[in-house]
Structure formats: structure tokens, C-alpha cells
Amino acid sequence: MSIEQTLMQRSNSSCELCNSSSDLQVYEVPPVNDPRAENAALICQTCADQIEAPETMDANHWRCLNDAMWKPDTVIQVIAWRLLSRLASQGEAWAQDLVDMMYLEETDLAWAQSTESSDSEESSAHKDSNGAALLAGDSVTLIKDLDVKGANFTAKRGTMVKNISLTDNPEQIEGRVNGTRIVLLTKFLKKSN
């Protein structure tokens, strides 16, 4: 059975992201070393166009990821994580909430982040206190107690912040501390392994 036939069967002949049934095509999720159904998804032309040209992303179209991210196929979870992370870095709070809910195994998360780094490399002026590049979805640890203005609490040294979002300012990231979404200065952070 060909990859396309396998994907048609797996997806019931509909886009695995938005469930559209028109203009379907095989999308191999980069990096692809071994073309197989486990490394590909069946997606519609609308989804493909927005994946290939991120500047054309319509945030409302991607609300379908709320369902797609729970599909059992790792490849779909990886695509959903990448798209939601990209939307979160563009300021879509709902997308960040979905990324925060997602859980990917370590190897799957590495796959999801592998091409995010090429997208984020331009904006990878985001560096922690030790000069390590920070990418959307990374986890960081505070290296200093920080008073959070307007929230009436102190973010304690050693607090881990998971699934960070990058901002337009390379000296700042966004993350959740004590359930509150705040902006943190990168000079007070250390990337967690």
C-alpha cells in the first residue's frame, strides 16, 4: 500500500488537521530521512499553504488544532505543537493554553522542535543568562528572585517555567509563573535541559 493510500485510510479521506475533504495532499513532516506514513500527514491545500507560508496564517482556521492535537498519531501531535507554538509566539493566548496542555514524549518533542529552530533561528537572538539560544516551547529556570509588578507576588529563584513563548524583544520571553502569564527578562533565566 502506498503512503497516500495508508494516509487516506488512517484519516477517513479527510484533512488530519481541519477535517476538510477537498484538495488533499501528502505532507511529509520535516526533517524527513525516511518517507513513511508515520512521518507524513494528509492535509488540505488551505492547511498546506499556511504551513508553508507562516506569514499567511489565519489564527481562526487553526482553532481546529484543539481537536487535532489529541489524535493518537505522533506526526499529527508534532504538527499541532509546531503550529500552536508559532501562533502562541504571535500573541495568540488560546494557542499557548493548548501548548501548555500538550504532552509529548522527549523524542517527539525534539522532533517537533527540530524545524522550529530553523523558523526561530532568525529570532534566536533570545539567549539565556549563559548565552544558550532559547526557542518557543523551551523550559527555563529563574536564577534570581523577581518581584512581579501588578501581580503581588515574587517569582522565586529556581522556579521552572515550561513552554515559553518568544516575544519581539530578544531580551524578553513570556511564560506562566504561579498560574499567571508574565514577561520575563532573559538575563534572569537559565535554559533547562
C-alpha positions in Angstrom: 0.0 0.0 0.0 1.4 3.5 -0.9 1.9 6.2 1.7 -1.1 8.1 0.2 -3.4 5.1 0.5 -2.3 4.4 4.0 -3.0 8.1 5.0 -6.4 8.0 3.2 -7.3 5.0 5.3 -5.9 6.5 8.5 -7.7 9.8 8.1 -11.0 8.6 6.5 -10.1 10.7 3.4 -10.2 14.0 5.2 -7.6 16.5 6.3 -6.0 15.3 9.5 -5.8 18.8 10.9 -9.1 20.5 9.9 -11.2 17.6 8.6 -11.7 19.2 5.2 -12.3 16.6 2.4 -11.2 18.7 -0.6 -7.7 19.2 -2.2 -6.0 16.6 -0.1 -2.2 16.0 -0.3 0.5 14.2 1.5 2.6 16.4 3.7 5.9 15.0 4.9 6.8 16.5 8.2 10.4 17.7 8.2 13.1 16.6 8.7 12.3 13.6 6.5 15.0 11.0 6.2 12.8 8.0 5.5 9.5 8.7 3.7 6.9 6.7 5.6 3.2 7.1 6.6 4.4 7.6 10.2 6.3 10.7 9.1 3.5 12.2 7.0 0.0 13.6 7.2 -2.9 14.0 4.8 -3.7 17.7 4.8 -5.8 20.0 2.6 -4.4 22.8 0.4 -5.5 25.5 2.9 -3.5 24.0 5.7 -0.6 23.3 3.4 -0.4 26.9 2.2 -0.4 28.3 5.7 2.2 25.8 6.9 4.5 26.7 4.0 3.9 30.4 4.3 3.6 31.2 8.1 3.0 34.9 7.4 -0.4 34.0 5.9 -1.5 32.1 8.9 -5.2 32.7 9.8 -5.4 32.1 13.6 -9.1 31.2 13.4 -8.5 28.5 10.9 -6.1 26.8 13.3 -8.7 26.5 16.1 -9.2 23.1 14.6 -6.0 22.1 16.4 -8.0 21.9 19.6 -9.2 18.6 18.3 -6.3 17.5 16.1 -3.7 17.8 19.0 -5.4 14.8 20.7 -5.2 12.4 17.8 -3.1 9.3 18.7 -0.8 9.7 15.7 2.5 11.3 16.8 3.0 13.0 13.5 -0.2 14.9 13.9 0.7 15.9 17.5 4.1 17.2 16.2 2.4 19.3 13.5 -0.1 20.6 16.1 2.7 21.5 18.6 4.6 23.4 15.9 1.6 25.4 14.7 0.3 26.2 18.1 3.8 27.3 19.2 4.0 29.5 16.2 0.6 31.0 16.9 1.5 31.5 20.6 4.6 33.4 19.6 2.4 35.7 17.5 0.4 36.5 20.7 -2.5 34.0 20.4 -3.2 33.3 24.1 -5.6 30.4 23.3 -2.8 28.7 21.3 -0.4 29.0 24.3 -3.0 27.5 26.6 -3.2 24.5 24.2 0.6 24.1 24.0 0.6 24.2 27.8 -1.9 21.3 27.9 0.1 19.1 25.4 2.4 16.4 26.4 4.9 14.9 24.0 7.5 12.2 24.8 11.0 13.6 24.8 11.9 12.2 21.4 8.7 13.5 19.9 9.2 17.0 21.4 12.8 17.0 19.9 11.2 16.2 16.5 8.6 19.0 17.0 11.3 21.5 17.9 13.8 20.4 15.2 12.4 22.6 12.4 11.0 25.2 14.8 14.7 26.0 15.3 15.0 26.9 11.6 12.0 29.2 11.9 13.2 30.6 15.2 16.8 30.8 14.2 16.3 34.4 12.9 14.6 35.4 16.1 17.0 33.3 18.1 18.6 36.4 19.4 16.7 35.2 22.5 19.5 33.9 24.7 19.5 32.9 28.4 22.0 34.3 31.0 24.6 31.8 29.8 24.2 32.6 26.1 22.2 29.5 25.2 19.6 30.0 22.5 16.0 30.0 23.7 13.3 28.7 21.4 9.5 28.7 21.7 8.4 25.7 23.9 11.7 25.5 25.9 11.8 25.3 29.7 13.8 27.8 31.7 14.7 28.2 35.4 14.8 31.6 37.2 18.3 32.4 38.6 17.1 35.3 40.8 14.0 36.2 42.9 11.9 38.5 40.7 9.1 40.9 42.0 6.2 40.6 39.6 4.7 44.1 39.2 0.9 44.1 39.2 0.6 40.5 40.4 1.6 41.0 44.0 4.0 38.0 44.3 7.6 37.2 43.9 8.8 34.6 41.4 11.3 32.6 43.4 14.8 31.6 42.2 14.8 28.0 41.0 11.2 28.2 39.7 10.9 26.3 36.4 8.9 28.0 33.6 7.8 25.5 30.9 6.7 26.0 27.3 7.9 29.6 27.0 6.9 31.9 24.2 9.3 34.3 22.4 8.5 38.0 22.1 9.5 40.5 19.5 12.1 41.8 22.0 15.1 39.4 22.2 15.6 40.3 25.8 12.2 39.1 26.9 10.1 35.9 26.9 6.7 35.0 28.1 5.8 32.2 30.4 3.5 31.1 33.3 4.6 31.5 36.9 2.1 30.7 39.7 -0.6 30.3 37.1 -0.1 33.9 35.8 1.3 34.6 32.3 4.1 37.1 32.7 7.0 38.6 30.7 10.5 37.7 32.0 13.9 39.1 31.1 16.2 36.6 29.5 19.2 37.8 31.6 17.5 36.3 34.7 16.9 32.8 33.1 18.8 29.6 32.6 17.7 27.2 29.9 16.6 23.8 31.4 17.7 20.5 29.9 
